[in-house]
Amino acid sequence: MQTSLSPHRYNAAARWLHWIIALLIVAAYTLILSRGEFARGSPERTLVVQSHYWAGIAVLLLAIPRVFNRRAHGAPAITPPLSSVMQKLAWITHLLLYLFLFAQPLLGMLTVWLGRGAIPVPLTELQIASPFALDKELSRSIKEVHETLGELFYYVIGLHVLAALFHHFLRRDDTLRRML
């Protein structure tokens, strides 16, 4: 049940968390895709890769209050209401998105911890030490899963964006306006 002042919009915290996380995901993808622009071992490439790590960690840290907020306040009703099929598709898509918000950063952290022993903090000598022993082979396997999920979630994110646009421009309901 929605408990914010407006029953037609998500509460302010939910909206802010949604958009900040969306920007961080765009940043994480942009950073990791741009690493090839810099020479291996260069300070610029190191900064880009480490910033990718921290964009992912920030997503994970913000996903936690986002889930609690959603559990506490629910989602405002969509006007006009969705069919049961559309409700089920929306539920599945949101479940996949939430799983992604947790799985990707955790897989990324495991990859770095198992492969390097610590997650470096950009522009400092600080590191977050691994709670696990080094295991480069396991790190490579987890990295493959992380990269595959990253590619699959282009499609889930794209579906989410297209659905929002479909609802706004074709169905003309308030789905998108609830998050603005």
CORJO-V527526 format. One record per residue. SS is DSSP state (A for helix, B for strand, O for the rest). PSI is psi as a letter, one per 30 degrees, with the letter a starting at -180 (NA if undefined). NEAR is the number of other ideal C-beta (glycine too) atoms within 10 Angstrom. Layout:
# CORJO-V527526
<<SS & PSI & NEAR> <SS & PSI & NEAR>>
This chain:
# CORJO-V527526
<<O & k & 9> <O & k & 17> <O & g & 9> <O & l & 16> <O & e & 8> <O & j & 11> <O & f & 12> <O & f & 13> <O & l & 17> <O & l & 22> <O & l & 19> <A & e & 11> <A & e & 15> <A & e & 23> <A & e & 16> <A & e & 14> <A & e & 20> <A & e & 17> <A & e & 12> <A & e & 14> <A & e & 19> <A & e & 15> <A & e & 13> <A & e & 22> <A & e & 20> <A & e & 12> <A & e & 17> <A & e & 23> <A & e & 16> <A & e & 13> <A & e & 19> <A & e & 19> <A & f & 12> <A & f & 15> <A & f & 17> <A & f & 10> <A & f & 10> <O & k & 15> <O & k & 9> <O & k & 8> <O & f & 7> <O & l & 12> <A & e & 10> <A & e & 12> <A & e & 16> <A & e & 16> <A & e & 15> <A & e & 20> <A & e & 17> <A & e & 18> <A & e & 19> <A & e & 21> <A & e & 22> <A & f & 18> <A & e & 21> <A & e & 27> <A & e & 18> <A & e & 18> <A & e & 24> <A & e & 18> <A & e & 13> <A & f & 17> <A & e & 20> <A & e & 12> <A & f & 13> <A & e & 20> <A & e & 14> <A & e & 11> <A & e & 18> <A & e & 17> <A & e & 8> <A & e & 13> <A & f & 16> <O & a & 15> <O & k & 15> <O & k & 21> <O & k & 14> <O & k & 18> <O & k & 13> <O & l & 9> <O & l & 10> <O & l & 17> <O & l & 8> <A & e & 8> <A & e & 8> <A & e & 17> <A & e & 12> <A & e & 11> <A & e & 14> <A & e & 17> <A & e & 10> <A & e & 12> <A & e & 15> <A & e & 14> <A & e & 10> <A & e & 18> <A & e & 17> <A & e & 14> <A & e & 13> <A & e & 19> <A & f & 22> <A & e & 14> <A & e & 16> <A & e & 22> <A & e & 23> <A & e & 15> <A & e & 20> <A & e & 26> <A & e & 19> <A & e & 19> <A & e & 22> <A & e & 23> <A & e & 21> <A & f & 21> <A & f & 17> <A & f & 14> <O & f & 14> <B & l & 12> <B & j & 20> <B & k & 17> <O & k & 13> <O & k & 14> <O & g & 11> <O & l & 8> <O & g & 6> <O & k & 10> <B & l & 13> <B & j & 14> <B & k & 9> <O & k & 18> <O & g & 6> <O & l & 12> <O & l & 9> <O & k & 12> <O & i & 15> <A & e & 10> <A & e & 9> <A & e & 15> <A & e & 19> <A & e & 12> <A & e & 13> <A & e & 21> <A & e & 17> <A & e & 12> <A & e & 14> <A & e & 19> <A & e & 15> <A & e & 11> <A & e & 16> <A & e & 18> <A & e & 8> <A & e & 12> <A & f & 21> <A & e & 10> <A & e & 10> <A & e & 17> <A & e & 18> <A & e & 10> <A & e & 17> <A & e & 17> <A & e & 12> <A & e & 10> <A & e & 17> <A & e & 15> <A & e & 13> <A & e & 15> <A & e & 20> <A & e & 15> <A & e & 9> <A & e & 8> <A & f & 15> <O & h & 9> <O & a & 17> <O & g & 18> <O & e & 21> <O & e & 15> <A & f & 15> <A & f & 22> <A & g & 16> <O & NA & 11>>
